[in-house]
Amino acid sequence: MKKEESLKRMKVGVGMAILFMLGMSVSLSSAETDHHATHKAEPNLPKVPLMNRMALDLPPAAQEGLKLTMREHLEAIDAIVSALAREDFSKAATLAIVELGFAKHHVAMQREQSATFPPAYHELAMAHHQAAEALGAVIPTKDLKQILPHLEQTIHACVKCHQAFRL
């Protein structure tokens, strides 16, 4: 019984660490003011001056749609980690696919009202959705040694986009 409790505590700790890193990366990299601060979400990411991020010049309605989608992505990551901590693998897999996968991309496109995005942004968005789909596919294994690297890749895709672009 103590081994199970220890494993559950470890899962919650890993989940909280992931959420903390994601929260920090989103709060730091989504700042809309240019300054000389740098952000490093994990050791292998290069330091990227926030002032060098490309501005997405979008109409106000498209900006609001994109902001809503990004908040929903963050909430989905939070819910996925929570579901994994509770060992609710079915819910975590569904959230990954429905809330972060390609289905969400189609919702986002409607919200953003056919706004024009740079090709590099589109590539990063597709990488994010692909990583989320792969995460959703591996979660049913219930093997955290397989799941966590895919979760990391999904979060990493978010971080890369926030490092490259700003509103």
C-alpha positions in Angstrom: 0.0 0.0 0.0 2.9 2.4 0.8 4.4 1.7 -2.6 1.1 2.7 -4.3 0.8 5.9 -2.2 4.4 6.7 -3.1 3.8 6.2 -6.8 0.7 8.4 -6.6 2.6 11.1 -4.8 5.3 10.9 -7.4 2.8 11.3 -10.2 1.2 14.3 -8.6 4.6 15.8 -8.1 5.6 15.3 -11.7 2.3 16.7 -12.8 2.6 19.8 -10.6 6.2 20.3 -11.9 5.0 20.2 -15.5 2.1 22.6 -14.8 4.5 25.0 -13.0 6.9 24.9 -16.0 4.1 25.4 -18.5 2.5 28.2 -16.4 5.8 30.0 -16.2 6.5 29.6 -19.9 3.1 30.9 -20.8 3.2 33.8 -18.4 6.7 34.8 -19.4 6.5 34.2 -23.1 3.0 35.6 -23.7 3.9 39.0 -22.2 3.0 41.6 -24.8 5.7 44.1 -23.9 9.2 43.9 -25.4 12.0 43.8 -22.9 15.4 42.2 -22.6 14.4 39.3 -20.3 15.0 35.8 -21.6 13.0 32.6 -20.9 14.4 29.2 -20.5 11.6 26.5 -19.9 14.0 23.6 -19.9 17.8 23.1 -20.1 17.8 22.2 -23.8 15.8 25.1 -25.0 17.9 28.1 -26.3 17.6 31.4 -24.5 15.3 33.5 -26.7 15.1 37.3 -26.2 11.4 38.1 -25.9 11.9 41.2 -28.0 12.9 39.1 -31.0 9.5 37.3 -31.2 7.5 37.9 -34.3 4.3 39.9 -33.8 1.2 38.3 -35.2 -0.6 41.1 -36.8 -4.2 39.9 -36.5 -7.5 41.7 -36.5 -8.9 42.2 -32.9 -11.5 39.5 -33.3 -8.9 37.0 -34.4 -6.6 38.0 -31.5 -9.4 37.3 -29.1 -10.1 34.0 -30.7 -6.4 33.0 -30.5 -6.1 34.1 -26.9 -9.2 32.0 -26.0 -7.7 28.9 -27.8 -4.4 29.3 -25.9 -6.2 29.6 -22.6 -8.2 26.4 -23.5 -4.9 24.7 -24.3 -3.5 25.6 -20.9 -6.7 24.4 -19.2 -6.5 21.1 -21.2 -2.9 20.5 -20.1 -4.0 21.1 -16.5 -6.9 18.7 -16.9 -4.7 16.1 -18.5 -2.2 16.2 -15.8 -4.9 16.0 -13.2 -6.5 13.0 -14.9 -3.1 11.3 -15.1 -2.5 11.9 -11.4 -5.9 10.3 -10.7 -5.0 7.5 -13.1 -8.1 8.4 -15.2 -6.3 7.5 -18.4 -9.5 7.4 -20.5 -10.3 11.0 -19.7 -6.7 12.1 -20.2 -6.6 10.5 -23.6 -9.9 12.1 -24.7 -8.8 15.5 -23.5 -5.5 15.3 -25.4 -7.2 14.4 -28.7 -10.3 16.6 -28.4 -8.9 19.7 -26.7 -5.4 19.7 -28.1 -5.5 17.6 -31.3 -6.5 18.5 -34.8 -10.2 18.8 -33.9 -9.3 21.8 -31.8 -7.4 23.3 -34.7 -10.6 23.4 -36.8 -12.4 25.2 -33.9 -9.5 27.7 -33.7 -9.6 28.4 -37.4 -13.2 29.3 -37.1 -12.6 31.6 -34.2 -9.7 33.3 -35.9 -12.0 34.2 -38.9 -9.6 33.1 -41.6 -6.8 35.4 -40.4 -3.5 35.0 -42.2 -0.7 33.5 -40.1 2.9 33.2 -41.1 3.9 29.7 -42.5 6.2 29.2 -39.5 3.3 29.7 -37.1 1.2 27.2 -39.0 4.1 24.7 -38.8 4.4 25.1 -35.1 0.6 24.8 -34.6 0.6 21.5 -36.7 3.5 20.2 -34.6 1.5 21.0 -31.4 -1.6 19.2 -32.7 0.4 16.2 -33.9 2.2 15.9 -30.5 -1.2 16.1 -28.8 -2.6 13.3 -31.0 0.4 11.2 -30.3 0.0 11.8 -26.6 -3.7 10.8 -26.8 -2.7 7.6 -28.6 -0.1 6.6 -26.0 -2.1 7.4 -22.8 -4.2 4.2 -23.0 -0.9 2.2 -22.3 -1.1 3.6 -18.8 2.7 3.5 -18.8 4.1 6.9 -17.5 7.5 6.1 -19.0 5.8 6.3 -22.4 3.2 9.0 -21.6 5.4 11.6 -19.9 7.8 12.1 -22.9 4.7 12.7 -25.2 3.3 15.1 -22.6 6.7 16.9 -22.6 6.7 17.1 -26.4 3.2 18.5 -26.4 4.1 21.2 -23.8 7.4 21.8 -25.7 5.4 22.6 -28.8 3.5 25.2 -26.9 6.7 26.8 -25.5 8.4 26.9 -29.0 5.5 28.8 -30.4 5.4 31.3 -27.5 9.1 31.8 -28.0 8.7 32.6 -31.6 5.5 34.6 -31.7 3.6 37.3 -29.7 0.4 39.2 -30.1 
